[in-house]
Amino acid sequence: MSENVLHMDHVTMQFGGVVAVNDLTLDVNRGEIVALIGPNGAGKTTAFNCITGVYEPTNGRVDFLGRPMVENHPQGKMKKLYAGEHRGVYSRVLHPTPDRITKQGIARTFQNIRLFSALTVFDNVLIAKHMRAKQNFLSATLRLNYREERRMRQEATALLEEQNLLHLKDEIAGSLPYGLQRRLEIARALATEPQLLLLDEPAAGMNPQETDELTEFIHDIRSKYGLTVLMIEHHMDLVMEISDRIYVLDFGRLIASGTPAEIQNNPRVIDAYLGVDEDG
């Protein structure tokens, strides 16, 4: 039986009268590449933000590696759970910050690239390495952490070499071509040593050659790093080629899930998102 890495249990995210994600249940198992697709405004990035601590879900819970981000507790901020095995129980909402979630083993990229554009390629990766550093203010001030700092610099260099970016290590990140910035953003995420990698429209803005290279790149990093991947993407050729399973959102609701072949032939998905191939 496959190990469950991520479980979203009846998650709802509401902003005033707007329900961006509506009762979403989703599972990602170890080693899978799972795609989350749907029209613009369907709630896909909002779902990512609920996973990574940017938003606190209005209802429901998110489990990572079997550990809930909502915990039953008699004290603290209280909310009533409306779904799952703890239905009807009032619980304290644990709201981990994005940095704590990264330390737990979840890394992400963004729809709009968020590199440290004024820093070098090397420094972008080295900063991410510091997420795993054991140093504190005193050891850093007195330079007692020099062995750890040296190790992190060596690991950052090795990662750039693995990703064919080492020759660009001294380049300013913001000066790179778009496709290489995307690759660097993923390399920076890998530097945090994640178990689950969330990719938010990684092929956005890429030309066909860059998209083909990205497809191979995602396959390679899954194998090399033993990663599990959850991906938002509008490029359907990439989604159908690379995904093990697909979830489809429309107006915040899950309307279908299954293999790429099942999704391609699902009438609700065709009507809401994929459309009909008039040449077929």
C-alpha positions in Angstrom: 0.0 0.0 0.0 1.4 3.5 -0.9 2.4 5.8 1.9 0.2 8.9 2.1 2.3 12.1 2.1 -0.4 14.8 1.8 -4.1 14.6 2.8 -6.5 17.5 2.5 -9.6 16.6 4.4 -12.7 18.6 3.4 -10.8 21.9 3.3 -12.8 25.1 2.7 -11.2 28.6 2.3 -13.7 31.4 2.4 -13.0 35.2 2.0 -16.1 37.0 3.2 -18.8 35.8 0.8 -16.4 34.2 -1.7 -15.7 30.5 -1.3 -12.4 30.0 -3.1 -12.0 26.4 -2.1 -15.1 24.4 -1.3 -14.9 21.1 0.7 -11.7 19.8 -1.0 -10.5 16.3 -0.2 -7.3 15.3 -1.9 -4.5 12.7 -1.4 -1.0 12.5 -2.7 1.0 9.3 -2.2 4.8 8.9 -1.9 6.6 9.1 -5.2 3.6 10.3 -7.2 3.4 13.3 -9.6 -0.1 14.6 -9.1 -1.6 17.5 -11.0 -4.2 20.0 -9.8 -5.9 21.6 -12.8 -8.9 23.8 -13.6 -9.9 27.2 -15.1 -8.4 30.4 -13.9 -10.0 31.3 -10.6 -10.8 27.7 -9.7 -9.0 27.9 -6.4 -5.8 26.0 -7.2 -3.3 28.4 -5.8 -5.6 29.0 -2.8 -5.3 25.3 -2.1 -1.5 25.5 -2.3 -1.6 28.5 0.1 -3.7 26.4 2.6 -1.1 23.7 2.5 1.9 26.0 3.0 0.6 28.1 5.8 -0.1 31.3 3.8 -3.8 30.9 4.6 -5.5 29.3 7.6 -8.4 27.2 6.1 -11.9 28.2 7.2 -12.7 24.6 7.7 -11.1 21.2 7.3 -7.6 20.1 7.9 -4.3 19.3 6.1 -2.2 16.3 7.1 1.4 15.9 6.1 3.1 12.5 6.6 0.3 11.5 8.9 0.6 14.6 11.1 -2.4 16.9 11.3 -2.0 20.7 11.0 -5.2 20.8 13.1 -5.0 19.2 16.5 -7.6 18.4 19.1 -6.8 20.5 22.2 -8.9 21.8 25.1 -7.1 25.2 25.0 -6.1 27.9 22.6 -8.0 29.2 19.6 -11.0 26.9 19.1 -12.8 25.9 15.9 -15.4 23.2 15.3 -14.4 20.4 12.9 -17.2 19.5 10.4 -15.5 16.6 8.7 -13.3 13.6 9.2 -13.0 11.3 12.3 -13.1 14.3 14.7 -16.4 15.6 13.3 -18.1 17.9 15.7 -15.1 18.3 18.0 -13.8 21.7 18.9 -10.1 21.9 18.1 -7.2 24.3 18.4 -6.1 25.4 15.0 -2.4 25.0 14.5 -1.3 27.6 12.0 2.3 26.8 11.1 4.2 29.6 9.4 5.5 29.0 5.9 9.1 28.7 7.2 8.1 26.0 9.7 6.2 24.1 7.0 9.3 24.2 4.8 11.4 22.8 7.7 8.8 20.0 8.0 9.6 19.0 4.4 7.3 20.9 2.0 8.8 23.3 -0.5 7.1 25.3 -3.3 7.6 27.5 -6.3 5.3 30.3 -7.3 3.2 31.2 -10.3 5.1 34.5 -10.5 8.8 33.7 -10.0 10.0 34.8 -6.6 13.8 34.6 -6.7 16.0 37.0 -4.8 16.6 38.7 -8.2 19.4 41.1 -7.0 21.4 38.2 -5.6 23.6 35.7 -7.4 22.4 32.2 -8.5 24.7 30.7 -5.8 23.4 32.9 -3.0 19.8 32.1 -3.9 20.5 28.4 -3.3 22.7 29.0 -0.2 20.0 31.0 1.5 17.6 28.1 1.1 20.3 25.8 2.6 20.1 27.9 5.7 16.6 26.5 6.4 18.3 23.4 7.7 21.1 25.2 9.6 21.6 24.4 13.3 23.4 27.7 14.1 22.1 30.3 16.4 22.8 34.0 16.9 25.7 33.5 19.2 27.4 30.8 17.0 27.0 32.9 13.9 28.3 36.1 15.6 31.4 34.3 16.9 31.9 32.3 13.7 31.6 29.0 15.6 29.5 27.7 12.8 32.2 27.8 10.1 32.2 24.0 9.6 28.4 24.0 9.0 28.7 27.1 6.7 31.4 25.3 4.7 29.3 22.2 4.4 26.3 24.2 3.2 28.4 26.0 0.6 29.7 22.7 -0.7 26.1 21.3 -0.9 24.9 24.4 -2.7 27.7 24.0 -5.2 26.9 20.3 -5.7 23.2 21.1 -6.2 24.0 23.7 -8.9 26.3 21.3 -10.6 23.6 18.6 -10.6 21.1 21.0 -12.1 23.5 22.3 -14.8 23.6 25.7 -13.3 27.1 25.8 -11.8 28.5 27.8 -14.7 26.0 30.5 -13.8 26.7 30.6 -10.1 28.0 34.2 -10.1 25.3 35.5 -12.4 22.6 37.8 -11.0 19.5 35.7 -10.7 17.3 38.4 -12.3 19.4 38.6 -15.4 18.8 34.9 -16.3 16.5 33.9 -19.2 13.0 33.0 -18.0 13.4 29.3 -18.4 16.6 29.3 -16.3 15.0 31.4 -13.6 12.3 28.7 -13.4 15.0 26.0 -13.1 16.8 28.1 -10.4 13.6 28.5 -8.4 13.1 24.7 -8.4 16.8 24.2 -7.5 16.3 26.6 -4.6 13.3 24.6 -3.4 15.3 21.4 -3.6 18.0 23.0 -1.4 15.5 22.9 1.5 15.6 19.1 1.3 11.8 18.6 0.8 9.8 15.4 0.7 6.9 17.1 -1.0 7.5 19.7 -3.8 4.6 22.0 -4.9 5.0 23.5 -8.3 2.7 26.4 -9.2 2.5 26.6 -13.0 6.1 25.7 -13.7 5.7 25.9 -17.5 4.0 29.3 -17.5 5.7 31.5 -20.1 7.9 28.8 -21.5 8.4 28.0 -25.2 7.9 24.4 -26.5 11.6 23.5 -26.1 11.7 24.8 -22.5 8.5 23.0 -21.7 10.0 19.7 -23.0 13.1 20.3 -21.0 11.0 21.0 -17.9 9.1 17.7 -18.3 12.4 15.8 -18.4 13.7 17.9 -15.5 10.7 17.1 -13.2 11.0 13.4 -14.0 14.7 13.5 -13.2 14.4 15.3 -9.9 11.6 12.9 -8.7 13.9 10.0 -9.4 17.1 11.6 -8.1 15.7 13.1 -4.9 12.9 10.6 -4.1 10.4 13.4 -4.3 6.6 13.5 -4.3 5.2 16.3 -6.5 1.9 18.2 -6.5 1.7 20.5 -9.5 -0.6 23.2 -10.8 -0.4 23.5 -14.5 -2.4 24.7 -17.5 -0.1 23.2 -20.2 -2.2 20.1 -20.9 0.4 18.2 -22.9 2.8 18.4 -20.0 0.1 17.4 -17.5 -1.1 14.4 -19.4 2.5 13.2 -20.0 3.9 13.6 -16.6 1.0 13.0 -14.1 0.2 9.8 -12.3 -3.1 11.2 -11.2 -5.1 14.4 -11.8 -7.6 16.4 -9.7 -9.8 18.9 -11.4 -11.3 22.0 -9.6 -14.0 24.3 -10.9 -15.3 27.2 -8.9 -13.5 25.8 -5.9 -15.1 22.4 -6.0 -13.6 19.1 -7.0 -15.4 17.9 -10.1 -13.2 14.9 -11.1 -10.1 12.9 -10.2 -8.4 10.0 -11.9 -5.7 9.0 -14.3 -4.8 11.2 -17.3 -6.8 9.0 -19.6 -9.9 9.1 -17.3 -9.7 12.9 -17.0 -9.3 13.4 -20.8 -12.6 11.4 -21.3 -14.6 12.9 -18.4 -17.6 14.8 -19.8 -17.7 17.2 -16.8 -14.0 18.1 -17.3 -14.4 18.5 -21.0 -17.3 20.8 -20.5 -15.8 22.9 -17.7 -12.1 23.1 -18.8 -10.6 20.9 -21.6 -13.2 21.7 -24.3 -13.7 19.7 -27.4 -11.0 19.1 -30.0 -12.7 20.4 -33.2 -10.1 18.7 -35.4 -10.7 15.3 -33.8 
